[in-house]
Amino acid sequence: MARAATTTDAFNAVAEPRRREILDALAGGELAVGDLTELLGLAQPQVSKHLRVLRRWGWWTCATTGAAACTA
């Protein structure tokens, strides 16, 4: 049986290891997307893709105060 895509529901969304790393980083407080890219060693488009999935399922929100800051 094929594995479900990691974007099909809230639990599959956090099944992806990089997304769990992002949530762990955000558990410490608000971070800008640029801070997440440096912390995780990922390119900005990759981080944005993961954040988009997490946001879709309500795992995080983004407060836009100048630079985009993210919080879990």
MMTF fields as JSON, N, C-alpha, C and O atoms, coordinates in Angstrom:
{
  "mmtfVersion": "1.0.0",
  "mmtfProducer": "UNKNOWN",
  "numBonds": 287,
  "numAtoms": 288,
  "numGroups": 72,
  "numChains": 1,
  "numModels": 1,
  "chainsPerModel": [1],
  "groupsPerChain": [72],
  "chainIdList": ["A"],
  "bondAtomList": [4, 2, 8, 6, 12, 10, 16, 14, 20, 18, 24, 22, 28, 26, 32, 30, 36, 34, 40, 38, 44, 42, 48, 46, 52, 50, 56, 54, 60, 58, 64, 62, 68, 66, 72, 70, 76, 74, 80, 78, 84, 82, 88, 86, 92, 90, 96, 94, 100, 98, 104, 102, 108, 106, 112, 110, 116, 114, 120, 118, 124, 122, 128, 126, 132, 130, 136, 134, 140, 138, 144, 142, 148, 146, 152, 150, 156, 154, 160, 158, 164, 162, 168, 166, 172, 170, 176, 174, 180, 178, 184, 182, 188, 186, 192, 190, 196, 194, 200, 198, 204, 202, 208, 206, 212, 210, 216, 214, 220, 218, 224, 222, 228, 226, 232, 230, 236, 234, 240, 238, 244, 242, 248, 246, 252, 250, 256, 254, 260, 258, 264, 262, 268, 266, 272, 270, 276, 274, 280, 278, 284, 282],
  "bondOrderList": [1, 1, 1, 1, 1, 1, 1, 1, 1, 1, 1, 1, 1, 1, 1, 1, 1, 1, 1, 1, 1, 1, 1, 1, 1, 1, 1, 1, 1, 1, 1, 1, 1, 1, 1, 1, 1, 1, 1, 1, 1, 1, 1, 1, 1, 1, 1, 1, 1, 1, 1, 1, 1, 1, 1, 1, 1, 1, 1, 1, 1, 1, 1, 1, 1, 1, 1, 1, 1, 1, 1],
  "groupList": [{"groupName": "MET", "atomNameList": ["N", "CA", "C", "O"], "elementList": ["N", "C", "C", "O"], "formalChargeList": [0, 0, 0, 0], "bondAtomList": [1, 0, 2, 1, 3, 2], "bondOrderList": [1, 1, 2], "singleLetterCode": "M", "chemCompType": "L-PEPTIDE LINKING"}, {"groupName": "ALA", "atomNameList": ["N", "CA", "C", "O"], "elementList": ["N", "C", "C", "O"], "formalChargeList": [0, 0, 0, 0], "bondAtomList": [1, 0, 2, 1, 3, 2], "bondOrderList": [1, 1, 2], "singleLetterCode": "A", "chemCompType": "L-PEPTIDE LINKING"}, {"groupName": "ARG", "atomNameList": ["N", "CA", "C", "O"], "elementList": ["N", "C", "C", "O"], "formalChargeList": [0, 0, 0, 0], "bondAtomList": [1, 0, 2, 1, 3, 2], "bondOrderList": [1, 1, 2], "singleLetterCode": "R", "chemCompType": "L-PEPTIDE LINKING"}, {"groupName": "THR", "atomNameList": ["N", "CA", "C", "O"], "elementList": ["N", "C", "C", "O"], "formalChargeList": [0, 0, 0, 0], "bondAtomList": [1, 0, 2, 1, 3, 2], "bondOrderList": [1, 1, 2], "singleLetterCode": "T", "chemCompType": "L-PEPTIDE LINKING"}, {"groupName": "ASP", "atomNameList": ["N", "CA", "C", "O"], "elementList": ["N", "C", "C", "O"], "formalChargeList": [0, 0, 0, 0], "bondAtomList": [1, 0, 2, 1, 3, 2], "bondOrderList": [1, 1, 2], "singleLetterCode": "D", "chemCompType": "L-PEPTIDE LINKING"}, {"groupName": "PHE", "atomNameList": ["N", "CA", "C", "O"], "elementList": ["N", "C", "C", "O"], "formalChargeList": [0, 0, 0, 0], "bondAtomList": [1, 0, 2, 1, 3, 2], "bondOrderList": [1, 1, 2], "singleLetterCode": "F", "chemCompType": "L-PEPTIDE LINKING"}, {"groupName": "ASN", "atomNameList": ["N", "CA", "C", "O"], "elementList": ["N", "C", "C", "O"], "formalChargeList": [0, 0, 0, 0], "bondAtomList": [1, 0, 2, 1, 3, 2], "bondOrderList": [1, 1, 2], "singleLetterCode": "N", "chemCompType": "L-PEPTIDE LINKING"}, {"groupName": "VAL", "atomNameList": ["N", "CA", "C", "O"], "elementList": ["N", "C", "C", "O"], "formalChargeList": [0, 0, 0, 0], "bondAtomList": [1, 0, 2, 1, 3, 2], "bondOrderList": [1, 1, 2], "singleLetterCode": "V", "chemCompType": "L-PEPTIDE LINKING"}, {"groupName": "GLU", "atomNameList": ["N", "CA", "C", "O"], "elementList": ["N", "C", "C", "O"], "formalChargeList": [0, 0, 0, 0], "bondAtomList": [1, 0, 2, 1, 3, 2], "bondOrderList": [1, 1, 2], "singleLetterCode": "E", "chemCompType": "L-PEPTIDE LINKING"}, {"groupName": "PRO", "atomNameList": ["N", "CA", "C", "O"], "elementList": ["N", "C", "C", "O"], "formalChargeList": [0, 0, 0, 0], "bondAtomList": [1, 0, 2, 1, 3, 2], "bondOrderList": [1, 1, 2], "singleLetterCode": "P", "chemCompType": "L-PEPTIDE LINKING"}, {"groupName": "ILE", "atomNameList": ["N", "CA", "C", "O"], "elementList": ["N", "C", "C", "O"], "formalChargeList": [0, 0, 0, 0], "bondAtomList": [1, 0, 2, 1, 3, 2], "bondOrderList": [1, 1, 2], "singleLetterCode": "I", "chemCompType": "L-PEPTIDE LINKING"}, {"groupName": "LEU", "atomNameList": ["N", "CA", "C", "O"], "elementList": ["N", "C", "C", "O"], "formalChargeList": [0, 0, 0, 0], "bondAtomList": [1, 0, 2, 1, 3, 2], "bondOrderList": [1, 1, 2], "singleLetterCode": "L", "chemCompType": "L-PEPTIDE LINKING"}, {"groupName": "GLY", "atomNameList": ["N", "CA", "C", "O"], "elementList": ["N", "C", "C", "O"], "formalChargeList": [0, 0, 0, 0], "bondAtomList": [1, 0, 2, 1, 3, 2], "bondOrderList": [1, 1, 2], "singleLetterCode": "G", "chemCompType": "PEPTIDE LINKING"}, {"groupName": "GLN", "atomNameList": ["N", "CA", "C", "O"], "elementList": ["N", "C", "C", "O"], "formalChargeList": [0, 0, 0, 0], "bondAtomList": [1, 0, 2, 1, 3, 2], "bondOrderList": [1, 1, 2], "singleLetterCode": "Q", "chemCompType": "L-PEPTIDE LINKING"}, {"groupName": "SER", "atomNameList": ["N", "CA", "C", "O"], "elementList": ["N", "C", "C", "O"], "formalChargeList": [0, 0, 0, 0], "bondAtomList": [1, 0, 2, 1, 3, 2], "bondOrderList": [1, 1, 2], "singleLetterCode": "S", "chemCompType": "L-PEPTIDE LINKING"}, {"groupName": "LYS", "atomNameList": ["N", "CA", "C", "O"], "elementList": ["N", "C", "C", "O"], "formalChargeList": [0, 0, 0, 0], "bondAtomList": [1, 0, 2, 1, 3, 2], "bondOrderList": [1, 1, 2], "singleLetterCode": "K", "chemCompType": "L-PEPTIDE LINKING"}, {"groupName": "HIS", "atomNameList": ["N", "CA", "C", "O"], "elementList": ["N", "C", "C", "O"], "formalChargeList": [0, 0, 0, 0], "bondAtomList": [1, 0, 2, 1, 3, 2], "bondOrderList": [1, 1, 2], "singleLetterCode": "H", "chemCompType": "L-PEPTIDE LINKING"}, {"groupName": "TRP", "atomNameList": ["N", "CA", "C", "O"], "elementList": ["N", "C", "C", "O"], "formalChargeList": [0, 0, 0, 0], "bondAtomList": [1, 0, 2, 1, 3, 2], "bondOrderList": [1, 1, 2], "singleLetterCode": "W", "chemCompType": "L-PEPTIDE LINKING"}, {"groupName": "CYS", "atomNameList": ["N", "CA", "C", "O"], "elementList": ["N", "C", "C", "O"], "formalChargeList": [0, 0, 0, 0], "bondAtomList": [1, 0, 2, 1, 3, 2], "bondOrderList": [1, 1, 2], "singleLetterCode": "C", "chemCompType": "L-PEPTIDE LINKING"}],
  "groupTypeList": [0, 1, 2, 1, 1, 3, 3, 3, 4, 1, 5, 6, 1, 7, 1, 8, 9, 2, 2, 2, 8, 10, 11, 4, 1, 11, 1, 12, 12, 8, 11, 1, 7, 12, 4, 11, 3, 8, 11, 11, 12, 11, 1, 13, 9, 13, 7, 14, 15, 16, 11, 2, 7, 11, 2, 2, 17, 12, 17, 17, 3, 18, 1, 3, 3, 12, 1, 1, 1, 18, 3, 1],
  "groupIdList": [1, 2, 3, 4, 5, 6, 7, 8, 9, 10, 11, 12, 13, 14, 15, 16, 17, 18, 19, 20, 21, 22, 23, 24, 25, 26, 27, 28, 29, 30, 31, 32, 33, 34, 35, 36, 37, 38, 39, 40, 41, 42, 43, 44, 45, 46, 47, 48, 49, 50, 51, 52, 53, 54, 55, 56, 57, 58, 59, 60, 61, 62, 63, 64, 65, 66, 67, 68, 69, 70, 71, 72],
  "secStructList": [7, 7, 7, 7, 7, 6, 6, 1, 1, 2, 2, 2, 2, 6, 6, 1, 2, 2, 2, 2, 2, 2, 2, 2, 2, 2, 2, 6, 1, 7, 3, 3, 2, 2, 2, 2, 2, 2, 2, 2, 6, 7, 7, 2, 2, 2, 2, 2, 2, 2, 2, 2, 2, 2, 2, 2, 6, 6, 1, 7, 3, 3, 3, 3, 1, 1, 1, 3, 3, 3, 3, 7],
  "xCoordList": [0.846, 0.0, 0.893, 1.885, 0.539, 1.307, 1.113, 0.044, 2.155, 2.098, 1.379, 1.545, 0.576, -0.156, 0.818, 1.843, 0.492, 1.303, 1.315, 0.343, 2.415, 2.544, 1.729, 1.839, 0.913, 0.075, -1.413, -2.245, -1.77, -3.168, -3.986, -5.202, -3.364, -4.079, -3.101, -1.892, -3.62, -2.788, -1.694, -0.578, -1.987, -0.991, 0.091, 1.265, -0.285, 0.724, 1.572, 2.749, 0.992, 1.749, 2.915, 3.997, 2.709, 3.794, 4.609, 5.549, 4.261, 5.051, 6.377, 7.337, 6.435, 7.655, 8.684, 8.394, 9.868, 10.873, 11.251, 11.432, 11.374, 11.754, 10.676, 10.982, 9.419, 8.334, 8.352, 8.048, 8.703, 8.83, 9.993, 9.911, 11.072, 12.197, 11.756, 12.139, 10.955, 10.451, 9.584, 9.735, 8.672, 7.814, 8.626, 8.324, 9.653, 10.532, 11.212, 11.305, 11.684, 12.352, 11.376, 11.74, 10.148, 9.154, 8.603, 8.015, 8.793, 8.322, 9.072, 8.564, 10.268, 11.06, 10.641, 11.12, 9.755, 9.292, 9.256, 9.599, 8.839, 8.691, 10.029, 11.035, 10.042, 11.246, 10.88, 9.802, 11.772, 11.604, 11.946, 12.71, 11.394, 11.664, 13.166, 13.707, 13.839, 15.286, 16.041, 17.046, 15.549, 16.17, 15.993, 16.906, 14.823, 14.578, 15.489, 15.993, 15.706, 16.579, 17.996, 18.631, 18.487, 19.828, 19.902, 20.846, 18.922, 18.894, 18.841, 19.507, 18.046, 17.841, 18.757, 18.846, 19.441, 20.323, 19.565, 20.046, 18.38, 17.554, 17.437, 17.616, 17.138, 16.876, 15.511, 14.636, 15.335, 14.08, 12.863, 11.827, 12.948, 11.774, 11.37, 10.184, 12.362, 12.049, 11.33, 10.337, 11.83, 11.192, 9.781, 8.846, 9.627, 8.304, 7.326, 6.156, 7.789, 6.932, 6.435, 5.249, 7.351, 6.972, 6.034, 5.078, 6.307, 5.441, 4.042, 3.053, 3.966, 2.661, 1.815, 0.617, 2.435, 1.721, 1.306, 0.17, 2.22, 1.897, 0.786, -0.073, 0.808, -0.234, -1.593, -2.619, -1.585, -2.834, -3.559, -4.788, -2.809, -3.406, -3.465, -3.809, -3.135, -3.292, -2.204, -2.406, -1.05, 0.045, 0.837, 1.583, 0.698, 1.413, 0.686, -0.17, 1.04, 0.511, 1.689, 2.796, 1.429, 2.48, 2.018, 0.989, 2.783, 2.494, 3.396, 4.618, 2.827, 3.651, 3.839, 2.97, 4.981, 5.356, 6.69, 7.736, 6.651, 7.9, 8.398, 7.993, 9.275, 9.734, 8.733, 8.171, 8.508, 7.551, 8.086, 9.139, 7.37, 7.75, 6.757, 5.552, 7.259, 6.425, 6.391, 7.374, 5.25, 5.092, 4.215, 3.243, 4.555, 3.762, 2.655, 1.874],
  "yCoordList": [-1.178, 0.0, 1.244, 1.306, 2.203, 3.442, 4.284, 4.283, 4.989, 5.867, 7.17, 7.694, 7.68, 8.926, 10.093, 10.107, 11.064, 12.274, 12.989, 12.928, 13.664, 14.33, 15.597, 16.321, 15.882, 17.077, 16.738, 17.644, 15.449, 15.044, 15.299, 15.466, 15.332, 15.643, 16.181, 16.202, 16.61, 17.274, 16.357, 16.815, 15.098, 14.183, 13.848, 13.757, 13.664, 13.443, 14.688, 14.585, 15.852, 17.099, 17.159, 17.625, 16.695, 16.731, 15.439, 15.302, 14.495, 13.28, 13.559, 12.804, 14.623, 14.983, 15.528, 16.494, 14.938, 15.332, 16.812, 17.395, 17.432, 18.857, 19.721, 20.729, 19.339, 20.125, 20.011, 20.975, 18.848, 18.702, 19.55, 20.128, 19.624, 20.492, 21.949, 22.683, 22.36, 23.739, 23.995, 25.022, 23.071, 23.239, 23.276, 24.059, 22.436, 22.459, 23.817, 24.364, 24.355, 25.66, 26.753, 27.651, 26.674, 27.696, 27.552, 28.489, 26.387, 26.189, 27.109, 27.437, 27.522, 28.424, 29.874, 30.718, 30.176, 31.547, 31.932, 31.143, 33.143, 33.677, 33.751, 34.149, 33.369, 33.446, 33.979, 33.69, 34.751, 35.18, 34.015, 33.128, 34.011, 32.947, 32.859, 31.76, 33.997, 33.997, 33.309, 32.638, 33.478, 32.796, 31.287, 30.523, 30.864, 29.429, 28.845, 27.733, 29.572, 29.06, 28.851, 27.84, 29.801, 29.669, 28.539, 27.749, 28.459, 27.45, 26.033, 25.129, 25.849, 24.519, 24.203, 23.052, 25.222, 25.0, 24.695, 23.953, 25.273, 25.069, 26.376, 27.458, 26.264, 27.442, 28.006, 27.278, 29.302, 29.97, 29.335, 29.184, 28.953, 28.323, 27.006, 26.689, 26.246, 24.994, 25.259, 24.602, 26.221, 26.567, 27.073, 26.69, 27.92, 28.468, 27.369, 27.421, 26.378, 25.262, 24.51, 24.199, 24.219, 23.503, 24.346, 23.824, 25.629, 26.509, 26.596, 26.661, 26.596, 26.648, 25.426, 25.554, 24.25, 23.029, 23.098, 22.767, 23.527, 23.626, 24.639, 24.428, 25.717, 26.743, 26.216, 26.491, 25.465, 24.895, 24.065, 24.076, 23.353, 22.485, 23.123, 22.458, 24.398, 25.124, 24.897, 25.182, 24.388, 24.133, 25.393, 25.399, 26.448, 27.698, 28.864, 28.689, 30.046, 31.274, 32.188, 31.995, 33.176, 34.106, 35.525, 35.973, 36.217, 37.623, 38.486, 38.419, 39.286, 40.111, 41.493, 42.361, 41.657, 42.947, 43.351, 43.202, 43.857, 44.157, 42.895, 42.568, 42.178, 40.866, 39.834, 39.966, 38.804, 37.774, 36.974, 36.343, 37.001, 36.245, 35.105, 35.285, 33.95, 32.774, 32.3, 32.409, 31.778, 31.255, 30.004, 29.941, 29.026, 27.779, 27.917, 26.985],
  "zCoordList": [0.0, 0.0, 0.0, 0.726, -0.799, -0.894, 0.366, 0.976, 0.733, 1.895, 1.526, 0.425, 2.469, 2.225, 2.143, 2.824, 1.31, 1.2, 2.542, 3.294, 2.839, 4.136, 4.241, 5.23, 3.24, 3.284, 3.346, 3.293, 3.458, 3.363, 4.619, 4.526, 5.778, 7.011, 8.043, 7.813, 9.162, 10.179, 10.717, 10.961, 10.903, 11.461, 10.449, 10.809, 9.189, 8.157, 7.952, 7.606, 8.16, 8.0, 8.982, 8.625, 10.208, 11.192, 11.19, 11.972, 10.322, 10.199, 9.492, 9.654, 8.721, 7.987, 8.977, 9.684, 9.045, 10.051, 10.045, 11.114, 8.883, 8.834, 9.461, 10.098, 9.29, 9.882, 11.398, 12.101, 11.895, 13.359, 13.872, 14.956, 13.096, 13.481, 13.539, 14.449, 12.573, 12.55, 13.767, 14.428, 14.076, 15.252, 16.538, 17.439, 16.631, 17.806, 17.943, 19.042, 16.827, 16.858, 17.291, 18.049, 16.81, 17.136, 18.551, 19.092, 19.144, 20.526, 21.481, 22.554, 21.104, 21.935, 21.819, 22.575, 20.886, 20.7, 19.241, 18.361, 19.003, 17.657, 16.932, 17.519, 15.654, 14.824, 13.449, 12.928, 12.871, 11.487, 10.567, 10.948, 9.377, 8.418, 8.143, 8.024, 8.043, 7.832, 8.957, 8.721, 10.188, 11.329, 11.21, 11.524, 10.756, 10.582, 9.504, 9.662, 8.422, 7.357, 7.877, 7.575, 8.653, 9.225, 10.234, 10.219, 11.102, 12.155, 11.585, 12.089, 10.532, 9.965, 8.794, 8.367, 8.27, 7.131, 5.847, 4.991, 5.723, 4.535, 3.76, 4.317, 2.487, 1.661, 2.028, 2.494, 1.817, 2.161, 1.476, 2.124, 0.179, -0.435, 0.236, 0.329, 0.7, 1.399, 2.712, 3.024, 3.484, 4.752, 4.5, 5.204, 3.512, 3.196, 2.806, 3.185, 2.056, 1.665, 2.895, 3.003, 3.824, 5.037, 5.907, 6.482, 5.998, 6.785, 6.191, 6.92, 4.878, 4.21, 4.589, 4.845, 4.623, 5.01, 6.472, 6.814, 7.336, 8.766, 9.02, 9.876, 8.283, 8.442, 7.983, 8.604, 6.901, 6.37, 7.423, 7.488, 8.238, 9.248, 10.626, 11.603, 10.712, 11.969, 12.998, 14.179, 12.578, 13.509, 13.842, 14.822, 13.066, 13.349, 12.711, 11.843, 13.153, 12.565, 12.26, 12.763, 11.436, 11.056, 11.35, 10.845, 12.163, 12.465, 11.61, 11.74, 10.75, 9.861, 10.49, 10.417, 11.095, 11.692, 11.089, 11.721, 9.882, 9.165, 8.51, 7.394, 9.192, 8.701, 9.181, 10.268, 8.373, 8.744, 9.927, 9.831, 11.022, 12.209, 12.406, 12.226, 12.771, 12.895, 14.338, 15.071, 14.726, 16.079, 16.046, 15.292, 16.851, 16.89, 17.901, 18.092]
}
